Amino acid sequence: NNTTTTAPKKHITTTQTPLGPPAPIEELPLRSSSASIHHNLADLTTTQDDGDNFLKHSAEDVRHDSSSSSEEQRIKGDTIAMLRNRDSNFYLTNNNNNNNNTEEPAARAPPENWEIGQDAWPTRSALSFTRSLIFYGDGSADPEQIRAAKYVQEARDLRIKYQGLRGVNASKLSDVAADVTNHLDLRCAFGPDGVMEIYSNHNNGATTNDENNLVSVPSIIEFCCDYSRLVEIANNGAMRSFCFQRLQMLSCAFKMHKTANASVENNEISSLLGTDFYRTMKVDNHIHLAAAASAKQFVNFVRNKLETEGDTVVLEDGQTLRDVFQNAGLDMDHLTIDGFNVLADYSVYQRFDNFNSKYSPFRLAQMRKIFLKVDNVIEGRYFAELTKLVLCRHEQGKGHNSAAEMRLSIYGMERDEWLKLAKWVLKDWEGGAFPGPVLSSHNRWIIQVPRLWRIYCKKGDDHSFQDMLDNLFTPLFEATLHPDRHPEVAELLTHIVAFDSVDDEGLAEAVCCADRPADWKDETNPAYSWQLYYLWANIEVLNQLRKVKGLNTFAFRPHAGETGDIMHLAASYILCESINHGILLDDQVSLQYLYYLDQVGLSISPLSNNFLFCKIRNNPFPKLFQRGLNVTLSTDDPMLFHMSDDALLEEYSVARASFDLSLTDISELARNSVLQAGFDDCWKRKWLGDDYARGVTFCDEHKTHVPLIRAKFRSEHLALELMYVSLLAAGKGEDVLREMMMQFSSARDAHRKVMIDSFLEVPFNL
């Protein structure tokens, strides 16, 4: 077991000794619903922390919802229910404790304008679908499956350590914040391990050391051990077989659900008056600002600037815009989409270098700097105006309701990058069609940090990776501690919701190790997982500081699983709230099942994947969606991959045609995009309903256009999977499965009796 915190070897590889045994049963208590998934199970599970109560109450809910202790009474009650539900909004069911008929609770409260006589408002039992995935038969709880279930629980505990913050200790900071006499007089400094540390200035004589640090996170040594352990678990044979079986059952259950209930879903969404897919909110969770405009918008914008501002000086050497084009041998006739050469083609497939060059019109770096950069002679004015054109479309809701979470880059090359970006975003731009700052009610900013150590290390001097971390995070801590001294950066941070980590995952990289950033001076790219850890650790410390100051916090939502080492997805599972892409999950069933159980968000871009790494016919998106992973659609780079001005609607249209998605399917994807987004609670209530935080079954289908039967299908299957794994891991699986086999047998006999009693002639051998 690699959970020891003693110093490991310098390089901890992902191929170690044979997988050790899972933790003993007594160390794996039955899991109550964790914070990350509890809301999705709200209408099935309880909120109690005690695991036994969680399983007991949840099991009672399922049994009460599906069968009674007396089969004869249950059949009678169901018959009455079926008849009476035809004509009213409720039906009477037989009460097993007494023979009085009582009104069954509705699946959710009817809307205020609903009246008796209209179509029946669905009650819980009226929502019919196959609910249980458990295989009823011998071998359903054999020793190998029990061992695999323990591995699943152990892996999920690793995620809770980082995402559930079990491993983060900010109690000292909370104590300081609670002491009103301190007035949060704090200071910060990077510790020797490359993670920012917080200290109180009121602690007279205190030295900068671990004892006085107010916020602590798991160390790089702990992370390396945890990451290595997760890799071992994910590659274990029993784990892979178990997860593959569960995922296959999830796929089959969804296909059965659609076969049996597609017409029910269609009828329900048809009755949702006043709303349709176009009126629901769809968030483009993954879009890079430099390529946010369509190719057509970009070309028209450049043509306009050349016609109206040809004499504007745009380069440091005094060249005007007209000079730049003339020196390149370009005139107005060259300003076409084909001439710009920005649309992706066969040349970018598996070639990230060619893909990056597409950002430069005519393959000229000067063009990119003039039109798509913040730091230039015109202070990024053209880039600001182009961005506002894109934001305007979301604000005006042309064709459908949409919003975006656009990426802005911070490279960590210079300390003043944050200040320059803040001034660009907040500047009151005069002139143009849309004056004012680059802010919008329909956009939230995400900061993407390119993994460019290979470039930074060649700048000269004696640079280390710690210098990049210093450039990235010191301005953020200073602006949080002293907003009066850094007003622009402090204000910019209020408009940021998350951080992203981007670059070609397929590049050669070092193995995951316990080196300190200050010691990393080699030109070799640090491991993806190593870089992710240092981003997560510093973001988490920053979040704890901002919490006690009553400020907004940031999620960590990097690119992962697009190409390269599949175990990048193991690091992102531990450290990240959600990810972009994740298509390599198709090749790692253990991680795929873990992503499902914890509902880690996946923002997938099939059109981008089609040009870069995975042809659309091979894209695992429909498989991941059917199995119930928390997936949605995004555009990535509209300028390169899309033909229309509305790239997000184009993405949905192509996905619907390519993957045979129904209106309910794409509405569910749209709802997921809002849930994954970093918009504030008030904004989400507007588009999901006031009770959305209680779970997907409490989202208002008049706002999401997702039928209640679909929401309940997803929620209950997830709850049952969580219970099943917990029971197996706790050694209770065999007893529970035996009882469920008996219940299934009784239900089968009862169904057969109803059919025999209802028909005059039956097959002889029935």
C-alpha positions in Angstrom: 0.0 0.0 0.0 1.6 3.3 -1.1 -0.3 5.6 1.3 2.8 6.2 3.4 4.0 9.8 3.6 7.6 9.0 4.0 9.9 10.5 1.3 9.7 8.3 -1.8 12.3 7.9 -4.5 12.8 11.0 -6.6 10.7 9.5 -9.5 7.5 7.7 -8.7 6.5 5.8 -11.8 3.0 4.5 -12.5 4.2 0.9 -12.9 4.9 -0.5 -9.5 4.7 -3.7 -7.6 1.5 -5.8 -7.9 -1.6 -4.1 -6.6 -1.9 -4.4 -2.8 -5.1 -5.5 -1.2 -7.9 -2.9 -0.7 -8.4 -1.4 2.7 -10.1 -3.7 5.3 -13.9 -3.6 5.4 -13.9 -1.9 8.8 -11.9 1.0 7.2 -14.5 1.4 4.5 -17.7 2.6 6.2 -20.9 2.6 4.1 -20.7 5.8 2.2 -23.4 8.4 2.6 -23.9 10.6 -0.5 -20.9 12.9 -0.8 -21.2 16.7 -1.3 -20.4 16.4 -5.0 -23.2 14.0 -5.8 -25.7 14.3 -3.0 -27.9 16.8 -4.8 -28.3 14.5 -7.8 -29.8 11.8 -5.5 -32.0 14.2 -3.5 -35.3 12.6 -4.2 -34.1 9.0 -3.4 -31.5 9.3 -0.7 -31.4 10.9 2.7 -29.0 13.6 3.8 -27.9 11.8 7.0 -24.2 11.3 7.4 -24.6 7.8 8.9 -23.9 5.4 6.1 -26.2 2.6 7.5 -29.1 5.0 7.7 -28.4 6.2 4.1 -28.6 2.7 2.8 -31.5 1.6 4.9 -33.7 4.6 4.1 -32.8 4.5 0.4 -33.5 0.8 0.2 -36.8 1.3 1.9 -37.7 4.0 -0.6 -36.9 1.7 -3.5 -38.8 -1.2 -2.1 -41.8 1.0 -1.2 -41.8 2.5 -4.7 -41.5 -0.8 -6.6 -43.2 -3.6 -4.5 -45.3 -4.2 -1.4 -44.8 -6.9 1.2 -48.0 -8.5 0.0 -48.0 -9.3 -3.7 -51.8 -9.7 -3.8 -52.3 -6.3 -2.2 -49.7 -4.7 -4.5 -51.4 -6.1 -7.6 -54.7 -4.8 -6.4 -53.3 -1.4 -5.6 -51.6 -1.1 -8.9 -54.8 -2.1 -10.8 -56.7 0.6 -8.9 -54.0 3.1 -9.6 -53.9 2.3 -13.3 -57.6 2.8 -13.7 -58.0 5.9 -11.7 -54.9 7.6 -13.1 -56.7 7.8 -16.5 -59.1 10.5 -15.4 -57.5 12.4 -12.5 -54.3 13.9 -11.3 -53.9 11.4 -8.6 -54.8 7.8 -7.8 -55.4 5.8 -4.7 -53.0 3.0 -3.6 -53.5 0.3 -1.0 -51.8 1.0 2.2 -50.0 -2.0 3.5 -50.2 -0.9 7.2 -54.0 -0.5 7.0 -56.6 -1.0 4.4 -57.4 2.7 4.0 -56.9 4.2 0.6 -54.5 7.2 0.7 -53.4 9.7 -1.9 -50.0 8.9 -3.3 -47.6 11.9 -3.3 -46.9 13.5 -6.6 -43.5 13.2 -8.1 -43.2 16.9 -7.7 -45.7 19.7 -7.0 -47.9 20.6 -10.0 -47.5 24.1 -11.3 -49.9 26.8 -10.0 -51.8 27.0 -13.3 -52.5 23.2 -13.4 -56.1 22.2 -13.0 -57.9 18.9 -12.5 -59.2 17.7 -15.8 -56.0 18.4 -17.6 -53.5 15.6 -18.4 -52.6 13.7 -15.3 -49.8 15.2 -13.3 -47.3 12.3 -12.9 -47.1 10.5 -9.6 -44.0 8.7 -8.6 -45.3 5.2 -9.4 -46.6 6.4 -12.8 -43.1 7.0 -14.0 -42.4 3.5 -15.3 -38.9 2.3 -16.2 -36.5 -0.4 -15.4 -34.9 0.8 -12.2 -32.5 -1.9 -11.0 -29.2 -2.8 -12.7 -28.3 -5.6 -10.3 -28.0 -9.0 -11.9 -30.1 -11.4 -9.9 -28.3 -14.7 -9.7 -25.5 -16.7 -8.2 -22.1 -15.0 -8.7 -23.4 -11.5 -8.4 -21.4 -11.0 -5.2 -18.4 -13.2 -5.6 -15.1 -12.5 -3.9 -13.6 -10.8 -7.0 -16.6 -8.4 -7.3 -16.4 -7.6 -3.6 -12.7 -6.9 -3.9 -13.4 -4.6 -6.9 -16.1 -2.7 -5.0 -13.6 -2.1 -2.2 -11.2 -0.7 -4.8 -13.9 1.6 -6.1 -14.5 2.9 -2.6 -10.8 3.4 -2.0 -10.5 5.4 -5.3 -13.5 7.5 -4.4 -12.0 8.3 -1.0 -8.9 9.6 -2.8 -11.0 12.0 -4.7 -12.8 13.1 -1.5 -9.4 13.8 0.1 -8.8 16.5 -2.6 -12.3 17.5 -3.8 -14.2 16.9 -0.6 -11.3 18.7 1.1 -10.8 16.0 3.7 -7.1 16.6 3.2 -7.3 20.4 3.4 -6.9 22.0 6.8 -8.0 25.6 7.0 -9.2 25.6 10.6 -6.4 27.9 11.8 -7.4 30.5 9.1 -11.0 30.2 10.2 -10.1 30.8 13.8 -8.1 33.9 12.8 -11.0 35.1 10.7 -13.4 34.6 13.6 -11.3 36.8 15.9 -12.6 40.3 15.1 -9.6 41.8 16.7 -7.3 40.5 14.0 -9.0 42.3 11.1 -7.5 39.6 8.9 -4.0 41.1 8.9 -2.4 38.4 6.9 0.6 37.9 4.7 1.6 35.2 2.2 4.7 33.6 0.9 5.6 30.6 -1.1 6.7 27.6 1.0 9.7 25.5 0.1 7.3 22.9 -1.5 6.0 25.4 -4.1 2.6 26.0 -2.4 1.6 29.4 -1.1 1.4 29.7 2.7 -0.7 32.1 4.7 0.4 33.7 8.0 -1.0 36.1 10.5 0.8 39.3 11.2 -0.7 39.3 14.7 1.3 36.3 15.7 4.3 38.3 17.1 7.6 36.7 16.5 6.1 33.9 14.3 8.4 32.5 11.8 7.5 31.3 8.3 7.2 27.5 8.9 4.6 24.8 8.7 3.5 25.2 12.3 2.4 28.8 11.7 0.9 28.2 8.3 -2.8 28.8 8.4 -3.8 26.6 5.4 -2.3 23.2 4.6 -3.0 20.9 1.7 -1.8 17.4 0.9 1.9 17.5 0.0 3.4 16.6 -3.4 4.7 13.4 -1.7 1.2 12.5 -0.6 -0.2 13.3 -4.0 2.4 11.2 -5.8 1.5 8.2 -3.6 -2.2 8.7 -4.0 -1.9 9.1 -7.8 0.3 6.0 -8.0 -2.2 4.1 -6.0 -5.1 5.2 -8.2 -3.3 4.1 -11.3 -2.7 0.7 -9.8 -6.4 0.4 -8.9 -7.6 1.5 -12.3 -5.4 -1.1 -14.0 -6.3 -4.0 -11.7 -8.0 -6.9 -13.6 -10.8 -7.4 -11.1 -11.5 -3.6 -11.1 -11.6 -3.5 -14.9 -14.0 -6.5 -15.2 -16.3 -5.2 -12.5 -16.5 -1.6 -14.0 -17.0 -2.9 -17.5 -19.9 -5.0 -16.4 -21.5 -2.1 -14.6 -21.1 0.2 -17.5 -22.5 -2.3 -19.9 -25.6 -2.7 -17.7 -26.0 1.1 -17.6 -25.9 1.2 -21.4 -28.5 -1.6 -21.6 -30.8 0.1 -19.1 -30.8 3.3 -21.0 -31.6 1.6 -24.3 -34.5 -0.3 -22.5 -35.7 3.0 -21.0 -35.8 4.7 -24.4 -37.4 1.8 -26.1 -40.2 1.6 -23.4 -40.6 5.3 -22.7 -39.6 7.3 -25.7 -43.2 8.0 -26.5 -43.8 9.0 -22.9 -41.0 11.5 -23.0 -42.1 12.9 -26.3 -45.7 13.4 -25.0 -44.4 15.0 -21.9 -42.2 17.6 -23.6 -45.0 18.3 -26.1 -47.2 19.2 -23.1 -44.7 21.7 -21.7 -46.3 24.8 -23.2 -44.3 28.0 -23.5 -40.9 26.3 -23.8 -38.9 24.3 -26.2 -35.2 23.4 -26.8 -34.4 26.8 -28.3 -35.8 28.7 -25.3 -33.8 26.6 -22.8 -30.4 27.9 -21.7 -27.3 26.3 -23.2 -23.8 27.2 -21.9 -20.7 26.8 -24.0 -18.5 25.6 -21.2 -15.4 25.2 -23.3 -14.5 28.0 -25.7 -11.1 29.7 -26.3 -11.6 33.4 -26.8 -8.9 33.7 -29.5 -11.0 31.5 -31.7 -14.5 32.4 -30.4 -15.6 34.3 -33.5 -16.6 32.3 -36.5 -14.2 32.5 -39.5 -16.8 34.6 -41.4 -17.1 37.1 -38.5 -13.3 37.3 -38.3 -12.8 37.9 -42.0 -15.5 40.6 -42.1 -14.1 42.3 -39.0 -10.6 42.5 -40.5 -12.0 43.8 -43.9 -13.8 46.5 -42.0 -10.7 47.6 -40.1 -8.6 47.6 -43.2 -11.2 49.8 -45.0 -11.8 52.2 -42.1 -8.6 52.2 -40.0 -5.9 51.5 -42.5 -3.7 54.3 -41.2 -3.8 53.1 -37.6 -0.4 52.3 -36.2 -0.5 48.7 -35.1 3.2 47.6 -34.6 6.1 48.8 -32.5 8.1 49.8 -35.5 5.5 52.3 -36.6 3.8 50.2 -39.3 0.2 51.0 -40.0 -2.4 48.3 -40.6 -2.3 49.1 -44.4 1.5 48.8 -44.3 1.3 45.4 -42.7 -0.9 44.0 -45.4 1.0 45.7 -48.3 4.3 44.3 -47.0 2.8 40.9 -46.9 1.6 41.2 -50.5 -2.1 41.2 -49.5 -5.0 43.3 -50.6 -8.7 43.3 -50.2 -9.2 40.4 -52.6 -7.1 38.2 -50.3 -9.5 38.8 -47.4 -11.6 35.6 -47.8 -12.2 32.7 -45.5 -10.1 30.5 -47.8 -7.4 33.1 -48.0 -7.2 33.5 -44.2 -6.6 29.7 -43.9 -8.0 29.5 -40.4 -10.5 26.6 -40.9 -9.2 23.3 -39.8 -8.5 20.6 -42.4 -6.7 17.3 -42.8 -3.4 18.9 -42.0 -4.2 19.3 -38.3 -5.2 15.7 -37.6 -2.9 14.4 -34.9 -0.7 17.6 -35.5 -1.1 20.0 -32.6 1.6 22.2 -34.0 -0.3 22.7 -37.3 -3.5 23.3 -35.3 -1.8 26.1 -33.3 -0.6 27.8 -36.5 -4.2 28.1 -37.7 -4.7 30.8 -35.1 -2.5 33.1 -37.3 -4.3 34.4 -40.4 -2.2 33.8 -43.5 0.2 32.0 -41.2 1.5 35.4 -40.2 2.3 35.8 -36.5 1.9 39.6 -36.9 -1.8 39.2 -37.8 -2.4 37.1 -34.6 -0.7 39.7 -32.5 -2.6 42.6 -34.0 -6.1 41.1 -33.9 -6.1 38.3 -31.3 -3.8 39.6 -28.5 -4.2 41.8 -25.5 -0.6 43.1 -25.3 0.1 45.1 -28.4 0.5 48.7 -29.6 -3.2 49.4 -29.7 -3.6 47.7 -26.2 -5.8 45.0 -27.6 -8.5 47.2 -28.9 -9.3 45.1 -32.0 -9.4 42.0 -29.9 -11.9 43.7 -27.5 -14.2 44.8 -30.3 -14.2 41.4 -31.9 -14.9 39.8 -28.5 -17.9 42.1 -28.0 -19.3 41.1 -31.3 -19.3 37.5 -30.1 -20.8 38.3 -26.7 -23.5 40.4 -28.4 -24.9 37.3 -30.1 -25.3 35.5 -26.8 -26.9 38.6 -25.2 -29.4 39.2 -28.0 -30.4 35.5 -28.0 -30.5 35.3 -31.8 -32.1 31.9 -32.6 -31.8 30.5 -29.1 -30.8 31.2 -25.5 -27.1 30.7 -24.9 -24.2 31.8 -22.7 -20.4 31.1 -22.6 -17.4 30.6 -20.4 -14.6 32.0 -22.5 -10.9 31.3 -21.9 -8.3 34.0 -21.4 -4.7 33.1 -21.2 -2.2 33.8 -18.4 1.2 32.3 -19.3 3.2 32.9 -16.2 6.0 34.4 -18.2 5.9 37.8 -16.6 4.6 39.1 -13.3 2.6 41.9 -14.8 0.4 39.7 -17.1 -2.5 39.8 -14.6 -2.5 43.6 -14.5 -2.4 43.9 -18.3 -5.3 41.5 -18.6 -7.3 43.2 -15.9 -6.9 46.6 -17.6 -7.9 45.1 -21.0 -11.1 43.5 -19.6 -12.2 46.4 -17.4 -11.2 49.3 -19.7 -14.1 51.5 -20.8 -13.5 51.1 -24.6 -14.7 54.1 -26.5 -15.9 54.0 -30.0 -16.9 50.9 -32.0 -20.4 49.3 -32.0 -20.2 48.2 -28.3 -18.4 50.6 -26.0 -17.6 49.8 -22.4 -15.6 47.0 -20.6 -15.3 43.5 -22.0 -18.0 42.1 -19.6 -21.3 40.4 -20.2 -24.2 39.0 -18.3 -24.0 36.0 -20.6 -20.3 35.3 -20.1 -18.0 34.3 -17.2 -14.3 34.3 -17.7 -12.1 31.2 -17.2 -8.3 31.6 -17.0 -6.4 29.0 -19.1 -2.7 28.4 -18.1 -0.8 26.9 -21.0 1.9 24.3 -19.9 4.8 26.2 -21.6 7.7 25.4 -19.3 9.6 24.2 -22.4 9.5 27.8 -23.7 9.9 29.6 -20.4 13.1 27.7 -19.5 14.8 29.0 -22.6 14.4 32.7 -21.6 17.9 32.6 -20.0 19.2 33.3 -16.5 18.6 30.7 -13.9 14.9 30.1 -14.1 13.0 27.4 -12.3 9.4 26.2 -12.4 8.9 28.1 -9.2 9.3 31.4 -11.0 6.3 30.5 -13.2 4.2 29.7 -10.2 5.3 33.0 -8.6 4.2 34.9 -11.7 0.9 33.0 -11.8 -0.2 33.2 -8.2 1.5 36.0 -6.3 -0.5 38.7 -8.0 -3.7 36.8 -7.1 -2.9 36.5 -3.4 -1.7 40.1 -3.2 -5.0 41.4 -4.8 -7.0 39.2 -2.4 -5.1 40.4 0.7 -4.8 44.0 -0.4 -7.5 44.9 -3.0 -6.9 48.6 -2.3 -3.4 48.3 -3.6 -4.3 46.2 -6.6 -7.9 47.3 -7.6 -7.8 46.2 -11.2 -6.7 42.6 -10.5 -9.1 42.4 -7.5 -12.0 43.5 -9.7 -11.0 41.1 -12.5 -11.1 38.2 -10.1 -14.7 38.8 -9.3 -15.5 38.0 -12.9 -13.5 34.7 -13.1 -15.1 31.4 -12.2 -12.4 28.8 -12.9 -8.9 27.9 -14.0 -8.0 25.7 -17.0 -4.7 24.0 -17.9 -4.1 23.6 -21.7 -1.5 22.3 -24.1 -0.8 19.3 -26.2 -1.2 16.3 -23.9 0.7 14.1 -26.4 4.1 15.8 -25.8 6.8 13.8 -24.1 7.0 14.5 -20.4 8.8 13.3 -17.3 7.4 10.8 -14.9 5.4 12.0 -11.9 7.9 12.8 -9.1 8.3 14.5 -5.8 10.7 17.2 -7.0 10.1 20.7 -5.7 9.4 23.4 -8.3 12.4 25.4 -7.3 14.6 22.4 -8.2 13.0 21.9 -11.6 15.3 23.6 -14.1 15.6 20.9 -16.6 14.2 21.6 -20.1 12.2 18.4 -19.9 8.4 19.0 -19.6 7.3 18.2 -16.0 4.7 15.5 -15.8 1.1 16.5 -16.5 0.0 15.2 -13.1 2.8 17.1 -11.3 1.8 20.4 -13.0 -1.8 19.8 -12.2 -1.1 19.3 -8.6 0.7 22.6 -8.2 -2.1 24.4 -9.9 -4.7 22.7 -7.8 -2.8 23.2 -4.5 -2.3 27.0 -5.0 -5.8 27.5 -6.3 -7.2 25.7 -3.2 -5.1 27.8 -0.8 -6.4 30.9 -2.6 -9.9 29.7 -2.4 -9.7 29.2 1.4 -8.4 32.7 1.8 -11.1 34.2 -0.4 -13.8 32.2 1.5 -12.9 33.8 4.8 -12.9 37.2 3.1 -16.4 36.6 1.6 -15.1 36.6 -2.0 -15.9 34.3 -4.9 -13.8 31.2 -5.3 -12.6 29.3 -8.4 -13.1 25.8 -9.8 -10.3 23.8 -11.5 -11.5 22.5 -14.9 -8.5 21.6 -17.1 -8.2 19.9 -20.4 -7.7 16.1 -19.9 -8.1 12.9 -21.8 -8.0 14.4 -25.3 -4.8 12.6 -26.3 -1.6 11.4 -24.7 -1.3 9.4 -21.6 -4.7 8.0 -20.5 -3.7 8.3 -16.9 -3.9 12.0 -17.1 -7.5 11.3 -16.4 -6.5 9.7 -13.1 -4.9 12.9 -12.0 -7.9 15.0 -13.1 -10.3 12.7 -11.3 -8.5 13.3 -8.0 -7.9 17.1 -8.4 -10.6 18.6 -10.6 -14.3 19.5 -10.4 -14.8 18.8 -14.2 -12.7 18.5 -17.3 -12.8 19.4 -21.0 -12.8 16.6 -23.6 -12.2 13.3 -21.7 -12.8 11.1 -24.7 -10.0 8.7 -23.7 -12.2 7.5 -20.9 -13.6 5.1 -23.6 -10.3 3.2 -23.3 -10.2 3.0 -19.5 -13.4 1.5 -18.0 -12.3 1.8 -14.4 -11.8 5.5 -14.6 -15.0 5.9 -16.7 -17.0 4.2 -14.0 -15.5 6.4 -11.3 -16.3 9.5 -13.3 -19.9 8.3 -13.5 -20.2 7.6 -9.8 -18.9 11.0 -8.8 -20.6 12.8 -11.8 -17.4 14.5 -12.8 -18.4 17.0 -15.5 -17.2 16.3 -19.1 -17.4 19.1 -21.7 -16.9 17.3 -25.0 -16.5 18.9 -28.4 -17.1 16.3 -31.1 -16.4 18.6 -34.1 -13.1 19.6 -32.6 -12.3 16.0 -31.9 -13.2 15.0 -35.4 -10.5 17.3 -36.9 -7.8 16.7 -34.3 -7.9 13.3 -32.7 -11.0 11.2 -33.0 -13.3 11.0 -36.1 -16.9 11.6 -35.2 -18.0 8.1 -36.1 -15.6 6.8 -33.4 -16.4 9.4 -30.8 -17.4 7.9 -27.5 -19.7 10.8 -26.7 -23.0 8.9 -27.3 -21.8 5.9 -25.2 -20.8 8.2 -22.3 -24.1 10.0 -22.5 -26.2 6.8 -22.5 -24.4 5.4 -19.5 -25.3 8.6 -17.5 -21.9 10.4 -17.2 -22.3 14.1 -16.7 -21.6 15.2 -20.3 -22.4 18.2 -22.3 -21.5 19.8 -25.6 -19.1 22.7 -26.3 -17.4 24.3 -29.3 -13.8 24.6 -28.3 -12.6 26.8 -31.3 -15.5 28.0 -33.5 -13.2 29.9 -35.8 -11.4 26.7 -36.7 -14.1 24.0 -36.6 -17.5 25.6 -37.4 -19.1 27.0 -40.5 -22.0 29.0 -39.1 -22.2 32.1 -37.0 -23.9 30.1 -34.2 -21.3 27.5 -33.4 -23.0 26.1 -30.3 -26.3 25.5 -32.1 -24.3 23.9 -34.9 -22.6 21.6 -32.4 -25.9 20.5 -31.0 -27.4 20.0 -34.5 -24.4 17.9 -35.7 -24.5 15.8 -32.5 -28.2 15.2 -32.9 -27.9 14.0 -36.4 -24.7 12.0 -35.9 -25.6 10.3 -32.7 -29.4 9.9 -33.2 -30.3 12.1 -30.2 -33.8 12.9 -29.3 -35.1 16.4 -28.2 -35.1 15.0 -24.7 -31.4 14.0 -25.1 -30.2 17.4 -26.3 -32.3 19.2 -23.6 -30.6 17.0 -21.0 -27.2 18.0 -22.4 -28.2 21.7 -22.3 -29.3 21.3 -18.7 -26.0 19.6 -17.8 -24.1 22.6 -19.3 -25.9 25.0 -16.9 -25.2 22.7 -14.0 -21.5 22.5 -14.9 -21.2 26.2 -15.5 -19.7 28.6 -12.9 -22.5 31.2 -13.1 -24.0 32.3 -9.8 -26.9 30.6 -8.0 -29.4 33.3 -8.9 -28.6 32.9 -12.6 -28.9 29.1 -12.4 -32.3 29.4 -10.6 -33.6 31.5 -13.5 -32.8 28.7 -16.0 -33.1 25.6 -13.9 -35.8 26.4 -11.3 -35.6 27.5 -7.6 -35.0 23.9 -6.3 -32.3 22.8 -8.8 -29.7 22.4 -6.1 -31.7 19.6 -4.5 -31.1 17.4 -7.5 -31.9 16.9 -11.2 -35.4 15.6 -10.4 -36.1 19.0 -8.8 -35.1 21.0 -11.9 -38.2 22.7 -13.4 -38.9 20.9 -16.7 -40.7 24.1 -17.9 -37.2 25.7 -17.8 -35.0 22.8 -18.8 -37.4 21.0 -21.1 -36.2 17.7 -19.6 -39.1 15.4 -18.8 -39.4 14.3 -15.2 -39.3 10.6 -16.2 -35.8 11.1 -17.7 -34.5 13.0 -14.6 -35.8 10.3 -12.3 -34.3 7.6 -14.5 -30.8 9.2 -14.2 -31.1 10.0 -10.5 -32.4 6.6 -9.3 -29.9 4.6 -11.4 -27.0 6.6 -9.9 -28.4 6.1 -6.4 -28.8 2.4 -6.9 -25.2 2.0 -8.3 -23.8 3.9 -5.3 -25.7 1.7 -2.9 -24.8 -1.5 -4.8 -21.0 -0.7 -4.6 -21.3 0.3 -0.9 -23.1 -2.9 0.0 -20.6 -5.1 -1.8 -17.6 -3.3 -0.3 -19.1 -3.6 3.2 -19.6 -7.4 2.8 -23.4 -7.2 2.8 -23.9 -7.8 -0.9 -24.7 -11.5 -0.8 -27.5 -11.2 1.8 -29.1 -8.2 0.0 -28.9 -9.8 -3.4 -30.4 -13.0 -2.1 -33.4 -11.0 -0.7 -33.7 -9.1 -4.0 -33.7 -12.4 -6.0 -36.6 -13.5 -3.8 -38.4 -10.3 -4.4 -37.8 -10.5 -8.1 -39.1 -14.1 -8.2 -42.2 -13.1 -6.3 -42.8 -10.2 -8.7 -42.4 -12.4 -11.7 -44.9 -14.9 -10.3 -47.3 -12.1 -9.6 -47.1 -10.7 -13.1 -47.7 -14.1 -14.6 -50.7 -14.6 -12.3 -52.2 -11.3 -13.5 -51.8 -12.3 -17.1 -53.3 -15.8 -16.5 -56.3 -14.4 -14.6 -56.8 -11.8 -17.3 -57.0 -14.0 -20.4 -59.3 -16.8 -21.3 -56.8 -18.6 -23.4 -53.1 -18.8 -22.6 -50.2 -20.7 -24.1 -50.3 -24.3 -22.9 -46.7 -24.3 -21.6 -46.8 -20.9 -19.8 
